[in-house]
Amino acid sequence: MHIVYVNSTHKWAGVKTWTLDTAAWLAKHGHEVTIFGRPGPFTDKSRSLDIETFALEFGVDFSPALILRFARFFRTRRTDVLVVNVGKDLRTAGLAARLSGVPVLHRVGLPGDMRNTLKVRLMHRFIKPHILVPSQDTKDGLLACLPHLKPEEIAVIHTGKPVAQEPPEPVRRPLRLIVSSRLSPEKGHTDLLQTLAKLQGQGLDFTLDVLGTGASEDELKALAISLDLHNRVRWLSFQADVISHLRHCDAFVLPSYAEGLPNTLLEAMAQGLCPVARDVGGVREIWPAANLHGLLAGMKPGDLLAPLERLLRADDEQVMTWKQAAWEQCKAAFNIDTQGRRFEDLLQGLIARQHKT
């Protein structure tokens, strides 16, 4: 197959990581893969993986020149399937694919990523994309928000991650926590810092690495200083190589209030980190509940206190048990090979269906 990914978003988010993971897996298994994106870290990382990559500015919606460029590329390269992320991708590459007879797969991370507007409905009716979501929770949300969608148009494939070959590393003291997500209000960093300040007041010891940038960065750094956490928190900004940082930590915290299926959480579990997370989106679908009892938090501010306190008061043996459970869960069910094969089957099914029409 020749698979083309198009992602016109400016910021790095979970879908971009998913794109690189699945693209690399498909290329490794003999498929031809091309990625189009904006100039910057995403296309730089894609090239570093030896994936054919084109960096371009997408301009206005429905750009005739860009639609023509994509259509010419699809026909010249005999593209089999197009994978897009946001509406702008559909209004450029998606239209070109429809005109070229190439099936379109629309990967949607959150129900709110698609709005029930006339433009969305018309694009869906004309392009007829199949939709891929990372969790049943996301599928249910889409069906509730977009009555024109049918259940059979939406496939659920959980995110797969490359799993560390070696078992989790021994526990470090003080316990090393890490969070990696965009620094914006819905990601819950404020609640995390306030919770850690309370636990510091109880005499509990820890460090926290914060990966990511965003609109709330200055505000969060000021908050950490005001809470007397500045000697415990390291602000590491955006990191293209998250894995190397995860391997030096013990526990991953997901304080976010809005997620589909958090790519960052699975990434950390696959590296053998103990997870502490809110019960948001599809988290419960991948959570090893029997072995990580008490580490799943509610959705209210302050709900992180109990699971983080449980983690920081646990002895090394208990923390290792949690780390091992998370790693084994990913190794058994959410590794890139298992989910990559499901994704490959989905793409082949879309191509076969296109050939019948």
NUMIFI-812109 format. One record per residue (C-alpha): residue in one letter; y, z, x. Coordinates in steps of 0.02 Angstrom, whole numbers, plus 50000, padded with zeros to 5 digits. Last residue first. Example, Ala and Ser with C-alpha at 12.3 -4.5 7.8 and 13.67 -1.06 7.14 Angstrom:
! residues 2
s499475035750684/a497755039050615/
//
This chain:
! residues 357
t500454970349124/k498774973049210/h499524972249384/q500764986049341/r499334997549287/a498444994849452/i500044998849547/l500335014849447/g498525020249476/q498675017249662/l500225028349667/l499355042249571/d497825041449683/e498915043049838/f499785058149762/r498115066449728/r497545062549905/g499155070049974/q498895085849870/t497225089649952/d497745083450124/i499425092150123/n498685109450093/f498985118049928/a497245123049870/a496145130850005/k497305131850155/c498775136650046/q497855151349968/e497095156150136/w498825157750214/a499495168450072/a497985179850074/q498055181850264/k499875186950260/w499525199650123/t498065207250218/m499115207450377/v500465217250285/q499155229850228/e498455232350403/d500195234050480/d500695248250363/a501695245350204/r503385253850181/l504365237750212/l503315227550092/r503345240149950/e505225242049973/l505405223249963/p504335222549805/a505315236649719/l507075231149767/l506945212749724/d507265216449541/g509055221749580/p509845206649500/k508695201349357/m507345188049368/g505825198949404/a504985201049572/l503265196149636/l502695207149782/g501785220249676/h500055212749684/l499855200049822/n497955198949826/a497525196249643/a499105186349611/p498835172749741/w500435163949681/i500355145049664/e500605143249476/r501635159449471/v502975151049575/g503165136649451/g504925140849395/v505445158549442/d504435174549462/r505555180049605/a504785180049776/v504095190749918/p502895180750026/c501885186850177/l501975173350309/g500435163650364/q501195146850408/a500605139050244/m501405153650152/a503075149250231/e502995130950183/l502405135650009/l503945146449986/t505135133450058/n504495119849941/p504945130749794/l504115123949636/g505465120549509/e506765133349561/a508275142749494/y508605161449516/s508225161649703/p507775177449800/l506315169149893/v505915180550040/f504735175750180/a503815188950281/d503195190950460/c504315179950568/h504165170150730/r503075156550653/l504405153650520/h505695148750650/s504585135250727/i504185128850553/v505995126450500/d506285111650617/a507785102950538/q508765119150546/f510395121750453/s511325137750497/l510475151550599/w511385166750530/r510515181850605/v510515197850502/r510095215350567/n511655219650668/h512785212650531/l511965223250397/d513375236050380/l513605231650195/s515375225450228/i514735214750372/a513365207050265/l514635203550127/a515775194450248/k514325183450303/l513905180150121/e515685174950077/d515795163450227/e514145154850184/s514385153249995/a514765134549994/g513215130150092/t512195131650250/g510385135650286/l509235147450379/v509495166250365/d508455177150483/l508275195150427/t507785210450531/f506895226050469/d506845245150472/l506815257050324/g507915272550334/q508245273950148/g510015267250176/q509235251850255/l508315249550092/k509945249949995/a510735237450115/l509195226350096/t509475225749908/q511305221049927/l510845207250050/l509495200249936/d510605201149781/t511955191149871/h510675178549936/g510125174049759/k509915155249772/e510975152349617/p512545157749711/s512455144849852/l511855145850032/r510525132150027/s508805138750068/s507795147150205/v507495165850198/i506665175650339/l506055193450363/r505485201150528/l504675218250516/p505345229950650/r504035229050714/r502965213450722/v501375210350624/p500035200150712/e500065181150691/p499305172850539/p497715162750568/e497815147050678/q497745129550604/a499415131450518/v499415122250352/p500335105850326/k501045107950152/g500575101549980/t501755101949831/h500905103349664/i500555087149572/v501035086249389/a501175068949310/i502435064949173/e502335049349065/e500795055948972/p501835070348904/k503065058248820/l504925058148857/h506215054048722/p506355072648677/l507195076748843/c507575095348859/a505925102648797/l504865089148879/l505795091649042/g505545110549038/d503685109049004/k503515097049151/t504475108949264/d503365123649216/q501825112849245/s502385111249425/p502895098749560/v503505084749446/l503145066049448/i503895054249320/h503315036449284/p504785024749275/k505075013149127/i506535003849206/f507354998549042/r506965013248928/h507225026149065/m508895018549114/l509435018248932/r508935036448905/v509825042349061/k511415032749017/l511395039348838/t511295057148899/n509885070048889/r510095076149066/m508845074849209/d508985086549359/g509035101049237/p507145100649219/l506995103749408/g506155094149550/v506015076649478/r505095062849573/h505375046149485/l503965033849519/v504435015549496/p503265000649479/v503814984549566/g504044968949458/s505554962949556/l506834965649416/r506144983149387/a506184986649574/a507994981049588/l508474992149441/g507625007049524/a508435003249692/t510185004349619/r510365014049455/l508695022749484/d509265029549651/k510875035549570/g509835044949442/v508995055649575/n507355055749672/v506545038749694/v504805032349741/l504555013349737/v502835005249729/d501924989949797/t503254982249909/r502894964349957/r504024965350110/t505064950150063/r505034954249878/f505494972649895/f506824968750027/r507644955149922/a507684966749771/f508434980849878/r509824969749944/l510174962449771/i510344979849697/l511484984549841/a512624969549816/p512654971549627/s513174989949641/f512524998049481/d513225015049534/v514555014949669/g514265016249856/f512525019149926/e512975021150109/l511505016350219/a510195023150339/f508595013150349/t506975021050408/e505275014850462/i504315030950492/d504005036150673/l504155054750630/s505775055650730/r506435041550621/s506215052250466/k507095066950550/d508615056250588/t508585049250410/f508645066750338/p509845074050469/g511205061050439/p511505043450378/r511085041850192/g509335037350140/f508065023150134/i506255026850187/t504885014250221/v503005017350222/e501525006050260/h499885014550219/g498485018450342/h498115036750314/k499375043150441/a500735033050353/l500285041350187/w500345058750266/a502015055350351/a502755049150187/t502065064250094/d502835076850213/l504465067250234/t504725065450047/w504245083550013/t505565089050139/k506835077950052/v506295084549882/g506575102449942/a508415100049976/w509505092650112/k511185088050042/h511965070850018/t510735063349893/s510365044649900/n508475045849917/v507445029849914/y505605029949961/v504675013549983/i502785012649980/h501824997750049/m500005000050000/
//
